[in-house]
Amino acid sequence: MSIQSINPATEEVIATFAAFGEGQVSEALDQARAAFQRWRQTPFAERADLLRRVAAYLRHHSAELARDATLEMGKPIVESEAEIEKCAWNCEFYADNAAAFLADEPVVTNAAASYVSYLPLGVVLAVMPWNFPYWQVIRFAAPALMAGNTAVLKHASNVTGAALAIERVFREAGLPEGAFRTLIVPGSEVERIIADPRIAAVTLTGSDAAGVSVAAAAGRALKKTVLELGGSDPFIVLEDADLDAAARMAVRSRYQNTGQSCIAAKRFIVADAVAESFVEKLAAEAARLRVGDPLDRETQVGPLARGDLREALERQVRASVEMGARVVLGGTPIAGKGYFYAPTVLADVTPEMPAFREETFGPVAAVIRARDAAEAVALANDSPYGLGGNLWTRDIQRGRELARRIESGGVFINGMTASDPRLPFGGVKRSGYGRELSVFGIREFTNIQTVWIGPAAASAPMKAHSDPRATTE
């Protein structure tokens, strides 16, 4: 079986890769498991040195790596370069902080000493998507490796070149042989790999449907999972918001990466009193976006990554318009070679429409009216997803209070949702569970081990009516 990478801007085949056979997969898992036995004993300082070399390698080869990502999945080249820099930052963050994040934590109990340790689990399987082909991988790999785990990657098939490049980055930076391996396999092989006893845990970034499949397979094998799934993030604009600033940030949040981001703002829920003005400002900002060749440094919106993704987006827009949504801008594919879709703004969207109910993965902004803040929050929560969210108001205390009522893994007040190594990242509901990044992310794939040390002298005989808190369970 072969796997192809196709340039979404030209529809030309870039490269063809032979899928791994069963023996090659087994060899890679053997290598990863053997590497774990050595890597887990490596001091934090040596692991940190390795990640700093990875960061330096990424920066030195940024132009080459960014161009390859743009060719494979269509991201504007400037955004690809920014993605490489963010990966380097993440490596340095964990190099600087992992030892403190995973240090033994003393706990006062009735023991002579007791503490909590954070120990690596083993080989972590990562099933990753194509939309941020480097960042999604480095986001999991940097903390997992710093914790003492090793990793195998099953990347999206359309970015196989990026998957192999990441393996090369780690190898040339000096990671021990086998500690990070890329598996070139179709998605149908994932369940079998999860069941393999050499795999200790699984992380997935992808759709909620993929999350259900991976979680079920991992559940049958009783393996830890972290799932970062789809999102239909609300962008709430209250009547007292700075509309100009909100509209500018709305365009960045929605159309970055051609709208192909789980944490992109997708549902713009606007107070009725300012809705018409916001729609005009949003459409005017979006109309200025430059669509074109993603290798052109002036391009702001490139093609969608695959033809089927454009077809799905076109269906969602068409069905929403048939149900009463109003096209303010765009609303159609762009004719010619490449999977381009015009930046689109839909107004008068209501909760039964696909543009509201489903995740739209492309350059389409749906504007929904709300009577007041209470209805805006209710509309924001009227979604199967709960990844991120935005709230725009000049009243920060009011914003803080409303944020606590929004069902999502993050709320960004007067800004756009973004992942940051210093903050936990993840969702609720069908957006998944577990957290990546920050101290919480690095502890996800560790054995949180309790160590209790009794007194040096022999224990006294147990007395009747002893402390009930010390009984066995």
ABEGO torsion letter per residue (X at the ends): XBBBBBBAAAGBBABBBBBBBAAAAAAAAAAAAAAAAAAAABBAAAAAAAAAAAAAAAAAAAAAAAAAAAAAAGBBAAAAAAAAAAAAAAAAAAAAAAAAAABBBBBBBABABBBBBBBBAEBBBBBBBAABAAAAAAAAAAAAAAAGBBBBBBBBAAAAAAAAAAAAAAAAAGBBBGABBBBBBBAAAAAAAAABAABABBBBBEBAAAAAAAAAAAAAAGBBBBBBBBBBBBBBBBAABBAAAAAAAAAAAAABGGGBBAABBABBBBBAAAAAAAAAAAAAAAAABBBEBAABAABABBBBABAAAAAAAAAAAAAAAAAGBBBABEGBBBBEBEBBBBBBBBBGBBAABAAAABBBBEBBBBBBBBABAAAAAAAAABBABBABBBBBBABAAAAAAAAAABBBABBBBGBBBBBBAABBBEBBEAAEBEBBEEAAAAAABBBBBBBBBBBABBBBBBBBGBBAAABBX
